[in-house]
Amino acid sequence: MKLINLTSALTDGYNIFHTGSRGTGGGTCFGDSGGPVFLGTSNVLVGITSFVLNENCAGGGGAYRTDIATAQDFITSFLR
């Protein structure tokens, strides 16, 4: 996937927007929600797949960011 945007006035910076258009490595499709978004080829989780922006799974999508402090605090609260 190719990163489009890390900030958005609509989501207050909590989402990663990406494209899955042809030649960019695939995209988000229905049923992918809850799946990981890794940083490059690493095992570092930077997002959790949330939504797709089109009906044929060929365009953009979004993920909830896990690389920001508020998300990490929320996740950590369940690991204690």
ROFI-106919 format. One line per field, with one value per residue (C-alpha): residue in three letters; residue number from 1; x, y, z; chain. Coordinates in nm, 3 decimals. Each point is the difference from the previous one (the first is absolute). Layout:
<drenkols>
type	ala, ...
seq	NUM, ...
xx	X, ...
yy	Y, ...
zz	Z, ...
mol	A, ...
</drenkols>
This chain:
<drenkols>
type	met, lys, leu, ile, asn, leu, thr, ser, ala, leu, thr, asp, gly, tyr, asn, ile, phe, his, thr, gly, ser, arg, gly, thr, gly, gly, gly, thr, cys, phe, gly, asp, ser, gly, gly, pro, val, phe, leu, gly, thr, ser, asn, val, leu, val, gly, ile, thr, ser, phe, val, leu, asn, glu, asn, cys, ala, gly, gly, gly, gly, ala, tyr, arg, thr, asp, ile, ala, thr, ala, gln, asp, phe, ile, thr, ser, phe, leu, arg
seq	1, 2, 3, 4, 5, 6, 7, 8, 9, 10, 11, 12, 13, 14, 15, 16, 17, 18, 19, 20, 21, 22, 23, 24, 25, 26, 27, 28, 29, 30, 31, 32, 33, 34, 35, 36, 37, 38, 39, 40, 41, 42, 43, 44, 45, 46, 47, 48, 49, 50, 51, 52, 53, 54, 55, 56, 57, 58, 59, 60, 61, 62, 63, 64, 65, 66, 67, 68, 69, 70, 71, 72, 73, 74, 75, 76, 77, 78, 79, 80
xx	0.000, 0.101, -0.058, -0.217, -0.054, 0.072, -0.220, -0.351, -0.231, -0.280, 0.173, 0.213, 0.318, -0.110, -0.008, 0.253, -0.135, 0.156, -0.054, -0.015, -0.014, 0.162, 0.376, 0.010, -0.007, -0.364, -0.271, -0.260, -0.310, -0.311, 0.088, 0.344, -0.117, 0.201, 0.303, 0.347, 0.172, 0.374, 0.275, 0.164, 0.126, 0.049, -0.217, -0.073, -0.376, -0.101, -0.370, -0.306, -0.201, -0.334, -0.173, 0.007, -0.091, -0.154, -0.220, 0.247, 0.296, 0.229, 0.051, 0.076, -0.072, 0.077, 0.138, -0.011, 0.348, 0.178, 0.316, -0.140, 0.000, -0.377, -0.041, 0.293, -0.143, -0.338, 0.156, 0.234, -0.293, -0.125, 0.340, 0.042
yy	0.000, 0.359, 0.247, 0.296, 0.189, -0.027, 0.291, 0.101, 0.271, -0.258, -0.254, 0.228, -0.183, -0.344, -0.171, -0.104, 0.041, -0.215, -0.105, -0.348, 0.117, -0.206, -0.018, 0.101, -0.345, -0.083, 0.158, -0.036, -0.206, -0.101, -0.244, 0.153, 0.208, -0.070, -0.110, 0.148, 0.282, -0.045, 0.255, -0.098, -0.357, 0.007, -0.156, 0.344, 0.052, 0.357, -0.049, -0.223, -0.025, 0.177, 0.073, -0.004, 0.307, -0.171, -0.292, -0.204, 0.000, 0.157, 0.349, 0.151, -0.103, 0.094, -0.133, 0.120, 0.113, -0.198, 0.209, 0.288, 0.031, 0.000, -0.325, -0.162, 0.105, -0.155, -0.326, -0.024, 0.040, -0.343, -0.169, 0.064
zz	0.000, -0.042, 0.283, -0.094, 0.324, 0.374, 0.102, -0.083, 0.126, -0.009, 0.223, 0.219, -0.105, 0.121, -0.341, -0.261, -0.352, -0.270, -0.357, -0.139, -0.359, -0.271, 0.035, 0.367, 0.158, 0.058, 0.209, 0.269, -0.068, 0.187, 0.277, 0.056, 0.297, 0.312, -0.198, 0.048, -0.186, 0.034, -0.048, -0.329, 0.014, 0.378, 0.270, 0.150, 0.020, -0.089, -0.063, 0.017, -0.322, 0.038, -0.329, -0.378, -0.206, -0.303, -0.093, -0.206, 0.244, -0.260, 0.139, 0.335, 0.352, 0.353, 0.324, 0.358, 0.106, 0.272, -0.016, 0.206, 0.379, 0.053, -0.195, 0.181, 0.339, -0.093, -0.119, 0.299, 0.242, -0.116, 0.037, 0.371
mol	A, A, A, A, A, A, A, A, A, A, A, A, A, A, A, A, A, A, A, A, A, A, A, A, A, A, A, A, A, A, A, A, A, A, A, A, A, A, A, A, A, A, A, A, A, A, A, A, A, A, A, A, A, A, A, A, A, A, A, A, A, A, A, A, A, A, A, A, A, A, A, A, A, A, A, A, A, A, A, A
</drenkols>
